[in-house]
């Protein structure tokens, strides 16, 4: 059983929680590859998917995971809601919950929005991304995909490249990989590496080739221009030249590194197409694994909910 009733961030869960989620996801991956992909596990549960920020992968992945588990689902998009008329987050969520919703999957631009909600509502909350803070199910599906590609993560060298400063994927990955016993290094331009990040137990490098030589897995992150209110590097062309991962660079490192990217990709900026689409890349496996991992999270939180209601 999970130690927590919400998934607010990887920071708040234990290594045992992570292992339970990943092991449960192995079983759900088998389910979603069957001809009949549906199981009745969440038949009595209603889930609201509340997206206050854009999403392609996470939103579709959660919806599919809920449908595969036979949950009832409702979808909310801030752009077409009464948020536009000035309704607060708490009023919006309380109105949806009064329609007897059990679980909330939410993406919100404000870091900490989920922690705030968890103090005011009874439903189980799953963080689908909060601003530049955390994206826990992305880190879980990344860990699952790494485990599938290279086995146990204990002692493995995992590098995270790119815009670490604005990335919720980076922070959740760091928490998750450190809890799983991996060695973590972040690499990018100094302006895109948060100060004091070493205090999280990670190494810092500004040398892409040296970091590729060091790592077993390269998790390459998107340059988040929409969150950059000042210039952190002169131009995208120069970023690609100095910090982008391309075929020539990868070939110069005589090592079979696993390539990952959470998406969406800026092709030709942080990664070239001949790397993103290569045999070394597991980018689409990450997306497939996302459904199984989210099924595991929903299933385990529903199990915890059932246990609390009967005790
Ligand atoms: N990886 C990820 O969170 O993608 P979306 O923004 O499309 O959900």
Boltz pocket constraint, residues with backbone or C-beta under 6 A from the ligand:
constraints:
  - pocket:
      binder: B
      contacts: [[A, 54], [A, 55], [A, 56], [A, 57], [A, 58], [A, 59], [A, 128], [A, 129], [A, 135], [A, 138], [A, 262], [A, 263], [A, 264]]
      max_distance: 6.0
